[in-house]
């Protein structure tokens, strides 16, 4: 009886190891998908972007949108330049849009001055 318990333990161990090895490629795909989620640009046509009047080019906003000339994504507290490549990136993640990329020259109605 004792030999059977050891045999079952080994089988369970081998089955678990095989299942884990089979799952590794899928875990890599999931991780890569999450990392790439931050590399997707905000779609100005999306419902969230439209609700916040987001545009990639603030200069193209109609005059009816109340915005001060110095209000641009690159000087907004939600623009995550440190998470992007380069010291002055053209595109960087925005926390308002779930980490999707916004243009440094863009604007939305959630613009908030950087602290400091």
N, C-alpha and C positions, 0 to 999 in steps of 0.2 A: 504494500500500500504506500509505503514511504517513497518508493521509486516512482510511482505514478504521479505523486504530487510534484516531484522534481521535474518530471517529464512535462506536466501541464504548465509549470512555471516557465520552463524553457520555451515551450510553444507560445505562450502568452508574450514572453519577451521578444521572441523572433517576430511574431505577428505585429506587435507594437512598433518594433524597429522598422519593419517593412512599411507599415502605414505611415510612420513619421517620415521615412525617406521619400515615400510617394507624395506626401503633402508639401515637401520643401519647395518644389518648383512653383506651386500655387501660392505659397507664402511670399515668394519673391515677386510674383506678378501683382499681388495685392499691395505690397510695399511700394513697388514701382508706380502703381496706379495712384496711390496717395501722394507720392512725391510729385507726379506729373499734374495732379489736380491744381497745385499752386502755379503751374506754368501755363494754364489756360487763361486766355484774355477774357475779360468781361465782355459779354455781348451787349452792346448798347440797346439792342432790341428786346432784351429780356425784360420780364415784368418788373424785377427789382431795379434794374438800371433805369427803366422808364419812370418808375415811381420816384426815384431819387434824381431824375434829370441828368443821369451820368452821360458824359460825352468824352471821347478820346481827345478832343481838341476844344478846350474851353473858349477859344477865340471864335469858334463857330456857333456858340450858343446864341439864340435869339435875344434881342435886347430886353424882351419881356421877362427873362429869367434874372432875378436879383442876385448878382454876383459882383464882388469887388475884384478889380483887376489883379490884385496880388493873390487871390485865392486859387491855387492850383494844387493838383494832387501831390506834387513833390514837396510842398510845404504844409501838408496836412498831417495830423498826428496818426492817421490810420494808414498812411503810405509806408510800407516796410522796406525802405531802400537797403537796409543792412542785410536783408534776406535775398537780394538780387545780386547779379554779377556786376562788378565795376563800382566805382566810387560815386558816379552820378548816372544811374541807370535810366534808360528811356522807359522801361517797363518794370514794375515791381509789384509784389503782392499787396493787397489792401484787405485789412481786417473786416471792413464793412461788407465786402463781397466774398467772404469766406476764403480769403487767400488767393483769389483769382487775380490776374495781373491787370493793372490799370496804367494808363499812360501818365508820365510825369507832367504832361501838359494838359491833362484831363481835369475834370471837375464834377462834383455831384453835390446835392444839397446837404449832405452830411459833413461837408468840409468843416474841420475844426482846426484851429491854429495849433501848431506844435508847442508843447510846453518848453519853457526855458529860454 
